[in-house]
């Protein structure tokens, strides 16, 4: 696994383009520890209020298994003005639809073999890619795009985003979207935070890029290599209408996931489920299940190139990319 644990949409107002004139030196600078003079008293009041709300929410709803710092149970109830874009952790509970998602790739040889299995069953899935892996294995991402798979943003180096500063978070997201656009000619619409870890600061930066945050509700924890049978059993037991299944094609030995995948697909087909794209899963959600449901169905298809240029542009040097990866 990497240090932390998901196609994206440029849906910010066209007249409100955000100018972030960061140079490579700026990015290098913000990645270094800095002393702070201390926050303004008004800022402290806002921070304390947000903390009290968040702690209260955790107390009432509890943390969903495997969700990191952020309770998946709150994903559809988050009353944050910053969360203008949807936060999705499942599809429509009234439809027998499932979405397969794979994190932490691309990674040979597993990504290519997973693509072959999906093609065999005529299924399309979503791959949440780590930016530095895209840079290292661009041909695999091109294979994903050629197969019609949905490709999402999973940060540049898989850090725990709540532990980073706002400029670092923005750099992680922007650099990954840029390398994807450079590699396959399109920017992602969907984003998945490593470990599912979110806070207000992360969501604020996510919204600056117009990303739709995608979590999950079916997690066999295949990254821990519990055995092929265990992976199959866990996916089957948690599968339900609208399930978003979390699997991994990178970050370590994924031979067990590879062996389990065709059996999982066959078993879920027999139970009457159908596999749909993440875009379709989001489009079929009732408005009550998203933070702001109206925006979930807007924007071009994630399988097509975006016509608009990046709203946030960072000039990040190779040295800066190396700093982000450490």
C-alpha positions as CSV (number, residue, x, y, z in Angstrom):
1,X,0.0,0.0,0.0
2,X,1.0,3.6,-0.4
3,X,1.2,6.1,2.4
4,X,-2.6,6.8,2.3
5,X,-5.8,5.5,0.3
6,X,-11.0,8.5,-6.1
7,X,-13.9,11.4,-12.9
8,X,-13.9,14.9,-12.1
9,X,-15.9,17.7,-13.4
10,X,-15.0,21.3,-14.2
11,X,-18.4,22.6,-12.9
12,X,-17.3,25.8,-11.3
13,X,-19.0,29.0,-12.6
14,X,-17.4,29.9,-15.9
15,X,-17.2,33.5,-14.8
16,X,-15.4,32.7,-11.6
17,X,-12.2,31.2,-12.8
18,X,-9.8,30.7,-9.9
19,X,-6.3,32.1,-10.5
20,X,-3.7,30.3,-8.5
21,X,-0.4,31.8,-9.7
22,X,1.9,29.3,-8.0
23,X,5.3,28.8,-9.4
24,X,7.5,25.7,-8.9
25,X,9.3,27.5,-6.1
26,X,6.1,28.3,-4.4
27,X,5.0,24.7,-4.4
28,X,8.4,23.6,-3.1
29,X,8.1,26.2,-0.4
30,X,4.7,25.2,0.9
31,X,5.9,21.6,1.2
32,X,8.4,22.6,3.8
33,X,7.4,23.1,7.5
34,X,6.7,26.7,8.3
35,X,6.2,28.6,11.5
36,X,2.9,30.3,11.9
37,X,2.2,33.5,13.8
38,X,-1.0,32.0,15.0
39,X,-4.5,32.3,13.6
40,X,-6.7,35.3,13.9
41,X,-9.2,35.1,16.8
42,X,-12.1,35.1,14.4
43,X,-10.5,32.1,12.7
44,X,-10.2,30.3,16.0
45,X,-14.0,30.8,16.6
46,X,-14.8,29.3,13.2
47,X,-12.4,26.4,13.7
48,X,-13.7,25.5,17.2
49,X,-17.3,25.7,15.9
50,X,-16.5,23.4,13.0
51,X,-14.7,21.0,15.3
52,X,-17.6,20.8,17.8
53,X,-20.0,20.1,14.9
54,X,-17.8,17.4,13.5
55,X,-17.2,15.7,16.8
56,X,-21.0,15.8,17.5
57,X,-21.6,14.2,14.1
58,X,-19.2,11.4,14.8
59,X,-20.8,10.8,18.1
60,X,-24.3,10.5,16.6
61,X,-23.6,8.6,13.5
62,X,-20.3,6.7,14.2
63,X,-17.6,5.9,11.7
64,X,-18.3,3.5,8.9
65,X,-15.9,0.6,8.7
66,X,-12.8,1.4,6.6
67,X,-13.7,5.0,6.1
68,X,-10.6,6.5,7.6
69,X,-11.2,9.9,9.2
70,X,-14.5,10.6,7.5
71,X,-17.8,8.7,8.4
72,X,-19.3,7.4,5.3
73,X,-22.6,7.4,7.1
74,X,-22.5,11.2,7.0
75,X,-21.6,11.4,3.3
76,X,-25.1,12.3,2.2
77,X,-26.0,14.5,5.2
78,X,-23.0,16.8,5.4
79,X,-24.4,20.3,5.8
80,X,-21.2,22.1,4.8
81,X,-21.5,25.2,2.6
82,X,-18.1,24.2,1.2
83,X,-19.5,20.9,-0.2
84,X,-21.0,22.3,-3.3
85,X,-20.3,19.1,-5.3
86,X,-21.8,15.7,-4.5
87,X,-20.2,13.2,-2.0
88,X,-21.3,9.8,-3.1
89,X,-20.9,6.5,-1.1
90,X,-23.6,4.4,-2.8
91,X,-26.0,4.3,-5.6
92,X,-29.8,4.1,-5.7
93,X,-31.0,1.6,-3.1
94,X,-34.1,0.8,-5.3
95,X,-32.1,-0.3,-8.3
96,X,-30.1,-3.5,-8.7
97,X,-27.0,-1.7,-9.9
98,X,-23.4,-2.1,-8.8
99,X,-20.2,-0.2,-9.6
100,X,-16.8,-1.8,-9.6
101,X,-14.0,0.5,-8.6
102,X,-10.2,-0.1,-8.4
103,X,-7.7,2.1,-6.5
104,X,-4.0,2.7,-6.4
105,X,-3.0,1.8,-10.0
106,X,-2.1,1.7,-12.6
107,X,0.3,-1.2,-11.7
108,X,1.6,-3.9,-14.0
109,X,0.8,-6.7,-14.3
110,X,-2.5,-6.5,-12.4
111,X,-4.2,-3.6,-14.2
112,X,-3.8,-5.1,-17.6
113,X,-5.2,-8.5,-16.4
114,X,-8.1,-6.8,-14.7
115,X,-8.9,-5.0,-17.9
116,X,-8.9,-8.3,-19.7
117,X,-11.4,-9.8,-17.2
118,X,-13.7,-6.7,-17.5
119,X,-13.6,-7.0,-21.3
120,X,-14.4,-10.7,-21.1
121,X,-17.6,-9.9,-19.2
122,X,-18.3,-6.7,-21.1
123,X,-18.2,-4.7,-17.9
124,X,-16.9,-1.2,-17.5
125,X,-15.4,-0.1,-14.2
126,X,-13.8,3.0,-12.6
127,X,-10.0,3.2,-11.9
128,X,-9.0,5.8,-9.3
129,X,-5.4,6.4,-10.4
130,X,-2.4,7.7,-8.3
131,X,-0.7,10.4,-10.3
132,X,2.9,9.2,-9.9
133,X,1.7,5.7,-11.1
134,X,0.2,7.4,-14.2
135,X,3.5,9.1,-14.8
136,X,5.3,5.8,-14.5
137,X,2.9,3.6,-16.5
138,X,1.1,5.9,-19.0
139,X,0.4,3.1,-21.4
140,X,-1.8,1.3,-18.9
141,X,-3.9,4.4,-18.4
142,X,-4.3,4.7,-22.2
143,X,-5.5,1.1,-22.2
144,X,-8.1,1.9,-19.6
145,X,-9.3,4.9,-21.6
146,X,-9.4,2.9,-24.8
147,X,-11.5,0.3,-23.1
148,X,-14.0,2.9,-22.1
149,X,-13.3,2.7,-18.4
150,X,-13.9,5.7,-16.2
151,X,-10.7,7.1,-14.8
152,X,-10.7,9.1,-11.5
153,X,-8.3,11.2,-9.4
154,X,-6.7,9.4,-6.4
155,X,-4.1,12.1,-5.6
156,X,-0.5,12.3,-6.7
157,X,1.2,10.2,-4.0
158,X,-1.6,8.8,-2.0
159,X,-1.2,10.8,1.2
160,X,-3.6,11.3,4.1
161,X,-5.1,14.6,2.8
162,X,-6.3,15.9,6.2
163,X,-2.7,16.0,7.4
164,X,-1.7,18.3,4.6
165,X,-1.9,22.1,4.2
166,X,-4.4,23.6,1.7
167,X,-1.7,24.3,-0.9
168,X,-0.4,20.8,-0.6
169,X,-3.9,19.3,-1.0
170,X,-4.5,21.5,-4.1
171,X,-1.2,20.4,-5.6
172,X,-2.0,16.7,-5.0
173,X,-5.3,17.0,-6.8
174,X,-4.3,19.4,-9.6
175,X,-1.1,17.6,-10.6
176,X,-2.9,14.3,-10.9
177,X,-5.7,15.8,-13.1
178,X,-3.0,17.4,-15.2
179,X,-1.0,14.2,-15.8
180,X,-4.3,12.4,-16.7
181,X,-5.2,15.1,-19.2
182,X,-1.7,14.9,-20.6
183,X,-1.8,11.1,-20.9
184,X,-5.3,10.5,-22.2
185,X,-6.6,13.9,-23.3
186,X,-9.2,14.3,-20.6
187,X,-9.5,15.5,-17.1
188,X,-11.2,13.3,-14.5
189,X,-14.7,14.0,-13.1
190,X,-14.5,11.8,-10.0
191,X,-12.2,11.9,-7.0
192,X,-11.6,9.4,-4.3
193,X,-9.7,10.5,-1.2
194,X,-7.0,8.0,0.0
195,X,-8.5,6.0,3.0
196,X,-11.7,7.9,2.5
197,X,-10.1,10.6,4.8
198,X,-11.9,14.0,4.4
199,X,-12.3,17.2,6.4
200,X,-13.5,20.7,5.6
201,X,-10.2,21.9,4.2
202,X,-10.0,18.9,1.8
203,X,-13.5,19.4,0.6
204,X,-12.8,23.1,0.0
205,X,-9.9,22.2,-2.4
206,X,-11.9,19.5,-4.0
207,X,-14.7,22.0,-4.8
208,X,-12.2,24.4,-6.3
209,X,-11.6,21.8,-9.0
210,X,-15.3,20.8,-9.4
211,X,-14.7,17.2,-8.4
212,X,-17.3,14.7,-7.4
213,X,-16.1,12.8,-4.3
214,X,-16.8,9.1,-4.4
215,X,-16.4,6.8,-1.4
216,X,-17.8,3.2,-1.2
217,X,-20.0,0.9,0.9
218,X,-18.7,-2.6,-0.1
219,X,-15.1,-3.0,1.1
220,X,-13.6,-6.6,1.2
221,X,-10.3,-5.1,2.4
222,X,-8.5,-6.9,-0.4
223,X,-5.4,-4.8,0.2
224,X,-4.7,-6.9,3.3
225,X,-4.6,-10.1,1.2
226,X,-7.0,-12.1,3.4
227,X,-7.3,-14.8,0.8
228,X,-9.3,-15.1,-2.4
229,X,-12.2,-16.9,-0.7
230,X,-12.4,-14.2,2.0
231,X,-12.5,-11.4,-0.6
232,X,-15.2,-13.1,-2.5
233,X,-17.3,-13.8,0.6
234,X,-16.9,-10.2,1.9
235,X,-18.0,-8.6,-1.5
236,X,-21.0,-11.0,-1.7
237,X,-22.1,-10.4,1.8
238,X,-22.0,-6.6,1.5
239,X,-23.4,-6.4,-2.1
240,X,-26.7,-4.6,-2.2
241,X,-28.6,-2.3,-4.6
242,X,-26.5,0.6,-5.4
243,X,-23.3,-0.8,-4.0
244,X,-19.9,0.8,-4.8
245,X,-17.4,-2.0,-4.5
246,X,-13.8,-1.0,-3.5
247,X,-11.0,-3.2,-4.9
248,X,-7.4,-2.5,-5.7
249,X,-5.3,-2.9,-8.9
250,X,-2.2,-1.4,-7.4
251,X,-0.2,-0.8,-4.2
252,X,1.1,-4.3,-3.7
253,X,0.4,-7.9,-4.6
254,X,-3.1,-8.0,-6.1
255,X,-3.0,-11.6,-7.2
256,X,-5.8,-12.5,-4.8
257,X,-8.0,-9.7,-6.1
258,X,-7.3,-10.9,-9.6
259,X,-8.3,-14.4,-8.8
260,X,-11.5,-13.3,-7.0
261,X,-12.8,-10.9,-9.6
262,X,-14.3,-13.3,-12.2
263,X,-16.0,-15.3,-9.4
264,X,-17.4,-12.1,-7.9
265,X,-18.8,-11.0,-11.2
266,X,-20.5,-14.4,-11.9
267,X,-21.9,-14.6,-8.4
268,X,-23.4,-11.1,-8.5
269,X,-24.8,-11.7,-11.9
270,X,-26.6,-14.8,-10.7
271,X,-28.2,-12.7,-7.9
272,X,-29.7,-10.4,-10.5
273,X,-27.4,-7.4,-10.1
274,X,-26.1,-5.5,-13.1
275,X,-22.8,-3.6,-13.4
276,X,-23.1,0.0,-14.5
277,X,-20.7,2.9,-14.9
278,X,-20.1,5.2,-12.0
279,X,-21.6,8.0,-14.1
280,X,-24.8,6.0,-14.5
281,X,-24.9,5.1,-10.8
282,X,-24.6,8.8,-9.9
283,X,-27.2,9.8,-12.5
284,X,-29.7,7.4,-11.1
285,X,-29.4,8.7,-7.5
286,X,-32.5,10.4,-5.9
287,X,-31.7,14.0,-5.0
288,X,-32.0,13.3,-1.3
289,X,-28.9,11.1,-1.4
290,X,-26.4,13.7,-2.6
291,X,-25.1,16.8,-1.0
292,X,-26.3,18.9,-3.9
293,X,-28.0,16.4,-6.3
294,X,-28.6,18.7,-9.2
295,X,-24.9,19.0,-10.0
296,X,-24.4,15.2,-10.1
297,X,-25.9,14.9,-13.6
298,X,-24.2,17.8,-15.2
299,X,-21.1,18.0,-17.2
300,X,-19.7,16.0,-20.1
301,X,-19.5,12.2,-20.1
302,X,-16.3,11.1,-18.2
303,X,-15.5,9.0,-21.2
304,X,-15.2,12.0,-23.4
305,X,-12.5,14.8,-23.4
306,X,-13.4,17.9,-21.5
307,X,-13.6,21.0,-23.8
308,X,-12.8,23.5,-21.1
309,X,-9.1,24.0,-20.0
310,X,-8.1,23.5,-16.4
311,X,-9.5,26.2,-14.1
312,X,-6.7,25.8,-11.7
313,X,-3.2,25.7,-13.2
314,X,0.0,25.0,-11.3
315,X,3.5,25.2,-12.6
316,X,5.0,22.3,-10.9
317,X,8.5,21.2,-11.7
318,X,9.9,17.7,-11.6
319,X,11.6,18.5,-8.3
320,X,8.2,19.5,-6.9
321,X,6.7,16.3,-8.0
322,X,9.5,14.4,-6.3
323,X,8.8,16.4,-3.1
324,X,5.1,15.5,-3.3
325,X,6.0,11.8,-3.6
326,X,8.1,11.7,-0.5
